[in-house]
């Protein structure tokens, strides 16, 4: 047991060091400058009337874009989404077509938007994201200057409830801790591909050459699946720091969070076996050492403090809540494991759905 604790503590320390290196390597958006190519802003919506206004208004305020089109699609909403778009934008959204067999809702909506777009750059934005006025121009500048095929400026993840503060910081912590950022931009390995559909900037020609969202029509985690398709067709890309140009509050309270993660965690690690393996690794690295520390183990305490240091580093890098939340890292990991177990169980029972549509 002592050897296992030493190994876990050393691994936690090494991974926290890796996250610190990644914060230095993480691409930053350049200062705003005028964009001289056509940019298509693409906003898919389904039942978003209650939170649409800040996002849409921020898209309408984008600056430094000499030639821009804003396309909004109402994906067969059952609420007042279409009326809200009409009121805010002064025009009706594109009407989404019924979902064909073999498609999930988000890829289908994004595919329709991309088909209607005429820009040389496609910018996909989710309805829970709010952009600064220069966000798109700066993201496009990075895409072109770094010669990337796609880039995901990662928004600042906002959290209100206790459940959100436990879980949401694990999003950016996970890729800053486990993903070798520079290698991931060009590696052909699927496990190293990364993207975030909340704010995704893509070269239009490369997107269409790769088949676009039609190539990931049945993917629950469609942003990562799209990154893998783009990578197979030679596109380089990955994350950038978008915390100073974008904010996102994915979920509003514990119930919303549980439902949201329920739809995707079963598929996030490739397979049920992959999910179980990741959960076992996280428990071994980040729950066992603090549990041992409570029984007086100095090695366990060292492992726990190393993990907390990693959370502090990644939190400061991405403008998320750091203290005292970082000290609850073992509880955050336990919550994620419980959410993953629930998602796997719900999927096996065929009870998962999202926004009124069943998931496979």
Wavefront OBJ file of the C-alpha trace (Angstrom):
o trace
v 0.000 0.000 0.000
v 2.873 2.355 0.757
v 4.310 1.761 -2.721
v 0.933 2.490 -4.322
v 0.601 5.705 -2.341
v 4.081 6.807 -3.357
v 3.260 6.077 -6.983
v -0.039 7.959 -6.822
v 1.544 10.955 -5.089
v 4.399 11.072 -7.587
v 1.991 10.806 -10.520
v -0.221 13.578 -9.127
v 2.827 15.807 -8.716
v 4.062 15.035 -12.235
v 0.662 15.762 -13.734
v 0.405 19.045 -11.846
v 3.834 19.987 -13.190
v 2.616 19.065 -16.673
v -0.412 21.314 -16.234
v 1.902 24.175 -15.242
v 3.920 23.648 -18.430
v 0.698 23.564 -20.442
v -0.389 26.925 -19.044
v 2.775 28.369 -20.585
v 2.230 26.591 -23.909
v -1.472 27.382 -24.200
v -2.055 29.627 -27.196
v -3.316 33.118 -26.469
v -5.398 35.189 -28.842
v -3.520 38.056 -30.504
v -4.722 41.651 -30.160
v -7.726 42.586 -32.250
v -7.131 43.598 -35.841
v -9.367 43.975 -38.862
v -10.348 40.729 -40.615
v -10.403 41.039 -44.395
v -12.227 37.788 -45.248
v -15.851 36.761 -44.965
v -16.736 35.257 -41.590
v -19.903 33.260 -40.907
v -21.212 33.327 -37.334
v -23.347 30.225 -36.806
v -25.728 29.856 -33.860
v -27.821 26.659 -33.503
v -30.789 26.957 -31.144
v -33.271 24.530 -29.653
v -35.498 25.724 -26.816
v -33.139 28.548 -25.822
v -35.613 31.430 -25.418
v -34.815 31.722 -21.704
v -31.107 32.459 -22.180
v -30.677 33.551 -25.781
v -30.462 37.313 -25.375
v -26.881 37.805 -24.037
v -25.390 35.441 -26.615
v -27.196 36.841 -29.638
v -26.554 40.436 -28.632
v -22.840 39.672 -28.275
v -22.765 38.191 -31.782
v -24.500 41.264 -33.181
v -21.792 43.446 -31.609
v -18.745 41.733 -33.119
v -16.209 44.301 -34.308
v -13.228 44.313 -36.699
v -15.120 42.158 -39.198
v -15.388 43.870 -42.567
v -17.522 41.123 -44.105
v -19.652 39.066 -41.724
v -22.877 37.098 -41.861
v -24.858 35.927 -38.848
v -26.917 32.780 -39.373
v -29.254 31.604 -36.609
v -31.115 28.309 -36.888
v -34.160 27.338 -34.850
v -33.906 23.566 -34.503
v -37.636 22.782 -34.233
v -37.972 24.490 -30.845
v -41.135 24.031 -28.827
v -40.739 27.304 -26.911
v -40.530 30.959 -27.996
v -37.006 30.749 -29.429
v -38.014 31.851 -32.932
v -39.944 34.857 -31.597
v -36.987 35.858 -29.384
v -34.630 35.781 -32.384
v -37.068 37.898 -34.402
v -37.266 40.470 -31.618
v -33.514 40.658 -30.947
v -32.102 40.350 -34.449
v -34.919 41.909 -36.428
v -35.346 38.853 -38.600
v -36.611 35.315 -38.265
v -34.132 32.462 -37.775
v -33.571 29.807 -40.387
v -36.181 27.068 -39.846
v -34.543 23.790 -38.963
v -35.557 20.699 -40.874
v -36.905 17.595 -39.086
v -34.251 15.260 -37.764
v -33.381 12.542 -40.324
v -32.739 8.938 -39.266
v -29.208 8.377 -38.029
v -28.631 11.998 -37.000
v -28.435 13.657 -33.590
v -29.801 17.147 -33.115
v -26.638 19.225 -32.624
v -24.705 17.846 -35.643
v -27.805 18.206 -37.821
v -28.342 21.825 -36.808
v -24.679 22.686 -37.331
v -24.666 20.958 -40.705
v -27.632 23.041 -41.886
v -25.929 26.232 -40.757
v -22.669 25.308 -42.490
v -24.546 24.489 -45.690
v -26.096 27.960 -45.682
v -22.839 29.752 -44.801
v -20.793 31.611 -47.413
v -17.783 32.631 -45.329
v -14.231 31.337 -45.636
v -14.245 30.972 -41.833
v -17.033 29.276 -39.876
v -17.555 30.258 -36.240
v -19.857 27.939 -34.284
v -21.168 29.370 -31.005
v -23.468 27.809 -28.397
v -26.368 29.742 -26.909
v -24.852 29.735 -23.402
v -21.723 31.610 -24.575
v -21.285 35.389 -24.413
v -18.476 36.947 -26.463
v -16.555 40.158 -26.075
v -16.802 42.487 -29.065
v -13.368 41.535 -30.408
v -13.591 37.796 -29.684
v -14.227 36.560 -33.218
v -11.666 38.847 -34.843
v -8.970 37.731 -32.406
v -9.849 34.053 -32.842
v -9.731 34.327 -36.631
v -6.379 36.108 -36.361
v -4.967 33.189 -34.362
v -6.398 30.658 -36.819
v -4.652 32.338 -39.747
v -1.384 33.416 -38.111
v -0.751 29.980 -36.598
v -1.834 28.234 -39.833
v -4.421 26.130 -38.033
v -7.411 24.323 -39.493
v -9.498 24.908 -36.379
v -9.174 26.497 -32.976
v -11.304 26.415 -29.817
v -10.832 29.506 -27.638
v -11.936 27.981 -24.333
v -14.452 30.254 -22.572
v -14.309 31.116 -18.906
v -16.606 28.544 -17.325
v -18.960 30.232 -14.887
v -20.438 28.323 -11.950
v -23.077 29.390 -9.476
v -24.346 26.476 -7.415
v -22.240 24.169 -5.258
v -22.649 21.359 -7.784
v -21.412 23.573 -10.616
v -18.417 24.739 -8.600
v -17.521 21.127 -7.868
v -17.737 19.865 -11.437
v -17.239 22.676 -13.941
v -13.578 23.453 -13.109
v -12.738 19.851 -13.999
v -13.374 20.662 -17.660
v -10.337 22.873 -18.165
v -8.362 21.088 -15.455
v -8.685 17.796 -17.331
v -7.224 18.891 -20.656
v -4.580 21.134 -19.106
v -3.508 18.221 -16.904
v -3.621 15.251 -19.249
v -3.321 16.641 -22.785
v 0.113 17.539 -24.238
v -1.070 20.713 -25.929
v 1.514 21.251 -28.656
v 1.639 17.558 -29.552
v -2.152 17.364 -29.626
v -2.391 20.032 -32.336
v -0.911 17.777 -34.991
v -0.875 14.235 -33.592
v -2.882 11.682 -35.606
v -3.822 9.842 -32.408
v -7.600 10.199 -31.811
v -7.105 10.296 -28.042
v -5.113 13.518 -28.398
v -7.672 15.380 -30.518
v -9.511 18.122 -28.673
v -12.065 20.806 -29.438
v -14.906 22.621 -27.705
v -18.097 23.300 -29.633
v -19.040 26.191 -27.351
v -16.794 28.479 -29.421
v -15.237 26.761 -32.421
v -13.524 28.540 -35.322
v -12.929 26.448 -38.451
v -11.457 27.020 -41.886
v -14.473 26.512 -44.168
v -12.604 24.787 -46.988
v -11.001 22.268 -44.652
v -14.303 21.686 -42.892
v -16.064 20.836 -46.140
v -13.213 18.699 -47.424
v -13.433 16.611 -44.235
v -17.196 16.146 -44.602
v -18.168 18.592 -41.858
v -20.826 17.607 -39.358
v -22.194 14.998 -41.723
v -19.114 12.950 -40.833
v -20.093 13.019 -37.126
v -23.866 12.863 -37.543
v -24.395 10.328 -34.739
v -21.718 11.574 -32.318
v -22.909 12.585 -28.848
v -19.634 14.455 -28.190
v -19.698 15.959 -31.663
v -17.021 18.623 -31.116
v -14.283 16.118 -30.271
v -15.497 13.803 -33.051
v -15.288 16.685 -35.529
v -11.750 17.496 -34.391
v -10.755 13.894 -35.088
v -12.279 14.027 -38.576
v -10.528 17.297 -39.333
v -7.240 15.883 -38.057
v -7.557 12.825 -40.303
v -7.803 15.232 -43.237
v -4.637 17.059 -42.252
v -5.994 19.979 -40.239
v -4.008 21.165 -37.212
v -5.794 22.633 -34.242
v -6.814 22.529 -30.628
v -7.459 24.742 -27.630
v -6.564 28.364 -26.998
v -7.193 30.546 -23.975
v -10.523 32.270 -24.511
v -11.165 33.238 -20.897
v -10.690 36.944 -21.627
v -13.045 37.023 -24.623
v -15.820 34.519 -23.804
v -17.861 33.303 -20.851
v -20.120 30.286 -20.589
v -22.503 29.036 -17.939
v -23.392 25.587 -19.178
v -25.822 24.612 -16.454
v -28.029 26.373 -13.934
v -28.062 24.340 -10.750
v -27.558 20.726 -9.770
v -30.506 19.174 -11.601
v -29.566 20.848 -14.875
v -25.954 19.740 -14.443
v -26.882 16.123 -13.734
v -29.062 15.948 -16.841
v -26.454 17.656 -18.992
v -23.587 15.386 -18.038
v -25.874 12.389 -18.143
v -26.307 12.724 -21.893
v -22.597 12.723 -22.713
v -20.356 11.163 -20.067
v -21.174 7.605 -21.165
v -19.634 8.451 -24.556
v -16.888 10.835 -23.439
v -14.238 8.160 -22.906
v -14.828 6.079 -26.019
v -16.510 3.058 -24.433
v -17.891 1.820 -21.083
v -14.567 0.102 -20.454
v -12.756 3.353 -21.177
v -15.034 5.220 -18.796
v -14.431 2.687 -16.031
v -10.678 2.847 -16.626
v -10.602 6.641 -16.425
v -12.711 6.617 -13.265
v -10.400 4.078 -11.639
v -7.361 6.189 -12.543
v -8.911 9.362 -11.147
v -9.892 7.640 -7.911
v -6.422 6.173 -7.506
v -4.635 9.469 -8.117
v -6.935 11.976 -6.468
v -9.109 10.215 -3.871
v -6.928 7.474 -2.387
v -4.074 9.814 -1.304
v -6.293 12.278 0.612
v -8.153 9.357 2.170
v -4.796 8.042 3.380
v -3.865 11.536 4.592
v -6.920 11.527 6.855
v -5.393 8.453 8.498
v -2.091 10.230 9.085
v -0.180 9.364 5.898
v 2.363 12.035 4.972
v 2.695 10.541 1.497
v -1.042 10.780 1.056
v -0.950 14.399 2.206
v 1.778 15.157 -0.315
v -0.304 13.629 -3.104
v -3.371 15.609 -2.062
v -1.453 18.902 -1.942
v 0.078 18.195 -5.350
v -3.409 17.758 -6.801
v -4.605 20.975 -5.150
v -1.619 22.797 -6.646
v -2.639 21.542 -10.091
v -6.153 22.844 -9.599
v -4.816 26.233 -8.512
v -2.540 26.493 -11.543
v -5.234 25.547 -14.057
v -7.847 27.696 -12.325
v -5.707 30.807 -12.446
v -4.857 30.156 -16.091
v -8.517 29.892 -17.134
v -9.996 32.541 -14.806
v -12.096 30.069 -12.847
v -12.809 30.014 -9.107
v -9.647 28.835 -7.334
v -10.008 29.069 -3.559
v -11.376 27.439 -1.528
v -12.704 25.236 -4.338
v -9.340 23.655 -5.181
v -9.187 22.033 -1.733
v -12.378 20.125 -2.589
v -10.668 18.386 -5.523
v -11.218 14.846 -4.152
v -14.933 15.605 -3.755
v -14.994 17.000 -7.316
v -13.503 13.769 -8.629
v -15.966 11.662 -6.642
v -18.833 13.712 -8.073
v -17.557 13.216 -11.617
v -17.246 9.470 -11.053
v -20.808 9.342 -9.716
v -22.084 11.312 -12.715
v -20.253 8.957 -15.074
v -21.721 5.902 -13.359
v -25.201 7.385 -13.600
v -24.723 8.219 -17.274
v -23.567 4.678 -18.052
v -26.528 3.221 -16.182
v -29.044 5.515 -17.879
v -27.580 4.763 -21.290
v -27.667 1.002 -20.703
v -31.332 1.321 -19.697
v -32.163 3.373 -22.806
v -33.471 6.305 -20.765
v -31.259 9.125 -22.005
v -32.657 12.092 -23.885
v -31.671 15.699 -24.494
v -33.992 18.608 -25.167
v -36.900 16.271 -25.758
v -35.120 13.922 -28.131
v -34.004 10.389 -27.262
v -30.313 9.545 -27.416
v -29.032 6.239 -28.818
l 1 2 3 4 5 6 7 8 9 10 11 12 13 14 15 16 17 18 19 20 21 22 23 24 25 26 27 28 29 30 31 32 33 34 35 36 37 38 39 40 41 42 43 44 45 46 47 48 49 50 51 52 53 54 55 56 57 58 59 60 61 62 63 64 65 66 67 68 69 70 71 72 73 74 75 76 77 78 79 80 81 82 83 84 85 86 87 88 89 90 91 92 93 94 95 96 97 98 99 100 101 102 103 104 105 106 107 108 109 110 111 112 113 114 115 116 117 118 119 120 121 122 123 124 125 126 127 128 129 130 131 132 133 134 135 136 137 138 139 140 141 142 143 144 145 146 147 148 149 150 151 152 153 154 155 156 157 158 159 160 161 162 163 164 165 166 167 168 169 170 171 172 173 174 175 176 177 178 179 180 181 182 183 184 185 186 187 188 189 190 191 192 193 194 195 196 197 198 199 200 201 202 203 204 205 206 207 208 209 210 211 212 213 214 215 216 217 218 219 220 221 222 223 224 225 226 227 228 229 230 231 232 233 234 235 236 237 238 239 240 241 242 243 244 245 246 247 248 249 250 251 252 253 254 255 256 257 258 259 260 261 262 263 264 265 266 267 268 269 270 271 272 273 274 275 276 277 278 279 280 281 282 283 284 285 286 287 288 289 290 291 292 293 294 295 296 297 298 299 300 301 302 303 304 305 306 307 308 309 310 311 312 313 314 315 316 317 318 319 320 321 322 323 324 325 326 327 328 329 330 331 332 333 334 335 336 337 338 339 340 341 342 343 344 345 346 347 348 349 350 351 352 353 354 355 356 357 358 359 360
